Amino acid sequence: MGEGLENVTISGPGIVDGKGLLRSGGNAMFGTLPSFGFFIRHATGIKMNDVAVRFEQTDTRPAFALRDVADVDLHEVQADKADGVPTFVLDDVDDFTVAASSPVAEAHLGHAEHEEL
């Protein structure tokens, strides 16, 4: 894992939406991001508790895209989801856990080269 974020905790109640990202200039600065909620890369020690990721209009991107990330613990995370679209897209992710969440209620992966949940 390269240099990046370490030991980040997001605890709610909180709501993230694509509209908030656009207001902050995310789309103009970075182009189209691979998720409508959280795009996390080059990070370790990510913890989220009681967080909701919502869209105002159906979005065909996943709520979470993680690349080159380790030690992820998500608890009571709720996310909107379009039909046929995964909630999580994991690329090169180690030690991923989601619990008491929706639409993915429970999962633990030691390593995911590429996984869609």
Contact map, one row per residue, 1 for C-alpha under 8 A:
111000000000000000000000000000000000000001100000000000000000000000011000000000000000000000000000000000000000000000000
111100000000000000000000000000000000000001000000000000000000000000000000000000000000000000000000000000000000000000000
111110000000000000000000000000000000000001100000000000000000000000000000000000000000000000000000000000000000000000000
011111000000000000000000000000000000000011110000000000000000000000000000000000000000000000000000000000000000000000000
001111110000000000000000000000000000000001110000000000000000000000000000000000000000000000000000000000000000000000000
000111110000000000000000000000000000000000111100000000000000000000000000000000000000000000000000000000000000000000000
000011111000000000000000000000000000000000011110000000000000000000000000000000000000000000000000000000000000000000000
000011111100000000000000000000000000000000011110000000000000000000000000000000000000000000000000000000000000000000000
000000111110000000000000000000000000000000001111000000000000000000000000000000000000000000000000000000000000000000000
000000011111000000000000000000000000000000000011101000000000000000000000000000000000000000000000000000000000000000000
000000001111110000000000000000000000000000000011111000000000000000000000000000000000000000000000000000000000000000000
000000000111111000000000000000000000000000000001111000000000000000000000000000000000000000000000000000000000000000000
000000000011111000000000000000000000000000000000111100000000000000000000000000000000000000000000000000000000000000000
000000000011111100000000000000000000000000000000011100000000000000000000000000000000000000000000000000000000000000000
000000000001111110000000000000000000000000000000001111000000000000000000000000000000000000000000000000000000000000000
000000000000011111010000000000000000100000000000001111000000000000000000000000000000000000000000000000000000000000000
000000000000001111111000000000000001100000000000000011110000000000000000000000000000000000000000000000000000000000000
000000000000000111111100000000000001100000000000000001100000000000000000000000000000000000000000000000000000000000000
000000000000000011111110000000000000000000000000000000110000000000000000000000000000000000000000000000000000000000000
000000000000000111111111000000000000000000000000000000000000000000000000000000000000000000000000000000000000000000000
000000000000000011111111111000000000000000000000000000000000000000000000000000000000000000000000000000000000000000000
000000000000000001111111111100000000000000000000000000000000000000000000000000000000000000000000000000000000000000000
000000000000000000111111110000000000000000000000000000000000000000000000000000000000000000000000000000000000000000000
000000000000000000011111110000000000000000000000000000000000000000000000000000000000000000000000000000000000000000000
000000000000000000001111111110000000000000000000000000000000000000000000000000000000000000000000000000000000000000000
000000000000000000001111111111100000000000000000000000000000000000000000000000000000000000000000000000000000000000000
000000000000000000001100111111111000000000000000000000000000000000000000000000000000000000000000000000000000000000000
000000000000000000000100111111100000000000000000000000000000000000000000000000000000000000000000000000000000000000000
000000000000000000000000111111100000000000000000000000000000000000000000000000000000000000000000000000000000000000000
000000000000000000000000011111111000000000000000000000000000000000000000000000000000000000000000000000000000000000000
000000000000000000000000011111111000000000000000000000000000000000000000000000000000000000000000000000000000000000000
000000000000000000000000001001111100000000000000000000000000000000000000000000000000000000000000000000000000000000000
000000000000000000000000001001111111001000000000000000000000000000000000000000000000000000000000000000000000000000000
000000000000000000000000000000011111001000000000000000000000110010000000000000000000000000000000000000000000000000000
000000000000000000000000000000001111111000000000000000000000111110000000000000000000000000000000000000000000000000000
000000000000000011000000000000001111110000000000000000100010111100000000000000000000000000000000000000000000000000000
000000000000000111000000000000000011111000000000000011000000011100000000000000000000000000000000000000000000000000000
000000000000000000000000000000000011111100000000000000000000001110000000000000000000000000000000000000000000000000000
000000000000000000000000000000001110111110000000000000000000000111000000000000000000000000000000000000000000000000000
000000000000000000000000000000000000011111100000000000000000000111101000000000000000000000000000000000000000000000000
000100000000000000000000000000000000001111100000000000000000000001111000000000000000000000000000000000000000000000000
111110000000000000000000000000000000000111110000000000000000000000111000000000000000000000000000000000000000000000000
101111000000000000000000000000000000000111111100000000000000000000011100000000000000000000000000000000000000000000000
000111110000000000000000000000000000000001111100000000000000000000001111000000000000000000000000000000000000000000000
000001111000000000000000000000000000000000111110000000000000000000000111100000000000000000000000000000000000000000000
000001111000000000000000000000000000000000111111000000000000000000000111100000000000000000000000000000000000000000000
000000111110000000000000000000000000000000001111100000000000000000000001110000000000000000000000000000000000000000000
000000001111000000000000000000000000000000000111111000000000000000000000111010000000000000000000000000000000000000000
000000000111100000000000000000000000000000000011111000000000000000000000011110000000000000000000000000000000000000000
000000000011110000000000000000000000000000000001111100000000000000000000001111000000000000000000000000000000000000000
000000000111111100000000000000000000000000000001111110000000000000000000000111000000000000000000000000000000000000000
000000000000111100000000000000000000000000000000011111000000000000000000000011100000000000000000000000000000000000000
000000000000001110000000000000000000100000000000001111100000001000000000000011110000000000000000000000000000000000000
000000000000001111000000000000000000100000000000000111110000000000000000000000110000000000000000000000000000000000000
000000000000000011100000000000000001000000000000000011111110000000000000000000010000000000000000000000000000000000000
000000000000000010100000000000000000000000000000000001111100000000000000000000000000000000000000000000000000000000000
000000000000000000000000000000000000000000000000000000111110000000000000000000000000000000000000000000000000000000000
000000000000000000000000000000000000000000000000000000111111000000000000000000001100000000000000000000000000000000000
000000000000000000000000000000000001000000000000000000101111110000000000000000001100000000000000000000000000000000000
000000000000000000000000000000000000000000000000000000000111110000000000000000000100100000000000000000000000000000000
000000000000000000000000000000000111000000000000000000000011111000000000000000000000100000000000000000000000000000000
000000000000000000000000000000000111100000000000000000000011111110000000000000001000111110000000000000000000000000000
000000000000000000000000000000000011110000000000000010000000111110000000000000111000011100000000000000000000000000000
000000000000000000000000000000000011111100000000000000000000011111000000000000000000001110000000000000000000000000000
000000000000000000000000000000000110011100000000000000000000011111100000000000000000000111000000000000000000000000000
000000000000000000000000000000000000001110000000000000000000000111111000000000000000000111101000000000000000000000000
000000000000000000000000000000000000000111000000000000000000000011111000000000000000000001111000000000000000000000000
100000000000000000000000000000000000000011100000000000000000000001111100000000000000000000111000000000000000000000000
100000000000000000000000000000000000000111110000000000000000000001111111000000000000000000011100000000000000000000000
000000000000000000000000000000000000000000111100000000000000000000011111000000000000000000001111000000000000000000000
000000000000000000000000000000000000000000011100000000000000000000001111100000000000000000000111000000000000000000000
000000000000000000000000000000000000000000011110000000000000000000001111110000000000000000000111100000000000000000000
000000000000000000000000000000000000000000001111000000000000000000000011111000000000000000000001110000000000000000000
000000000000000000000000000000000000000000000011100000000000000000000001111110000000000000000000111010000000000000000
000000000000000000000000000000000000000000000001110000000000000000000000111110000000000000000000011110000000000000000
000000000000000000000000000000000000000000000000111000000000000000000000011111000000000000000000001111000000000000000
000000000000000000000000000000000000000000000001111110000000000000000000011111100000000000000000011111000000000000000
000000000000000000000000000000000000000000000000011110000000000000000000000111110000000000000000000011100000000000000
000000000000000000000000000000000000000000000000000111000000001000000000000011111000001000000000000001100000000000000
000000000000000000000000000000000000000000000000000011100000001000000000000001111100001000000000000000100000000000000
000000000000000000000000000000000000000000000000000000000110011000000000000000111110111000000000000000100000000000000
000000000000000000000000000000000000000000000000000000000111000000000000000000011111100000000000000000000000000000000
000000000000000000000000000000000000000000000000000000000000000000000000000000001111100000000000000000000000000000000
000000000000000000000000000000000000000000000000000000000000000000000000000000000111110000000000000000000000000000000
000000000000000000000000000000000000000000000000000000000001110000000000000000001111111000000000000000000000000000000
000000000000000000000000000000000000000000000000000000000000011000000000000000001001111110000000000000000000000000011
000000000000000000000000000000000000000000000000000000000000011100000000000000111000111110000000000000110000000000011
000000000000000000000000000000000000000000000000000000000000011111000000000000000000011111000000000000000000000000111
000000000000000000000000000000000000000000000000000000000000010111000000000000000000011111100000000000000000000001111
000000000000000000000000000000000000000000000000000000000000000011100000000000000000000111111000000000000000000111110
000000000000000000000000000000000000000000000000000000000000000001110000000000000000000011111000000000000000000111100
000000000000000000000000000000000000000000000000000000000000000000111000000000000000000001111100000000000000001111000
000000000000000000000000000000000000000000000000000000000000000001111100000000000000000001111111000000000000001110000
000000000000000000000000000000000000000000000000000000000000000000001111000000000000000000011111000000000000111100000
000000000000000000000000000000000000000000000000000000000000000000000111000000000000000000001111100000000001111000000
000000000000000000000000000000000000000000000000000000000000000000000111100000000000000000001111110000000011111000000
000000000000000000000000000000000000000000000000000000000000000000000001110000000000000000000011111000000111100000000
000000000000000000000000000000000000000000000000000000000000000000000000111010000000000000000001111110011111000000000
000000000000000000000000000000000000000000000000000000000000000000000000011110000000000000000000111110001110000000000
000000000000000000000000000000000000000000000000000000000000000000000000001110000000000000000000011111001100000000000
000000000000000000000000000000000000000000000000000000000000000000000000011111000000000000000000011111111100000000000
000000000000000000000000000000000000000000000000000000000000000000000000000111100000000000000000000111111000000000000
000000000000000000000000000000000000000000000000000000000000000000000000000001111000001000000000000011111000000000000
000000000000000000000000000000000000000000000000000000000000000000000000000000000000001000000000010011111110000000001
000000000000000000000000000000000000000000000000000000000000000000000000000000000000000000000000011111111110000000000
000000000000000000000000000000000000000000000000000000000000000000000000000000000000000000000000111110011111000000000
000000000000000000000000000000000000000000000000000000000000000000000000000000000000000000000001111000011111100000000
000000000000000000000000000000000000000000000000000000000000000000000000000000000000000000000011110000000111110000000
000000000000000000000000000000000000000000000000000000000000000000000000000000000000000000000111100000000011111100000
000000000000000000000000000000000000000000000000000000000000000000000000000000000000000000000111000000000001111100000
000000000000000000000000000000000000000000000000000000000000000000000000000000000000000000011111000000000000111110000
000000000000000000000000000000000000000000000000000000000000000000000000000000000000000001111100000000000000111111100
000000000000000000000000000000000000000000000000000000000000000000000000000000000000000001111000000000000000001111100
000000000000000000000000000000000000000000000000000000000000000000000000000000000000000011110000000000000000000111110
000000000000000000000000000000000000000000000000000000000000000000000000000000000000000111100000000000000000000111111
000000000000000000000000000000000000000000000000000000000000000000000000000000000000011111000000000000000000000001111
000000000000000000000000000000000000000000000000000000000000000000000000000000000000011110000000000000010000000000111
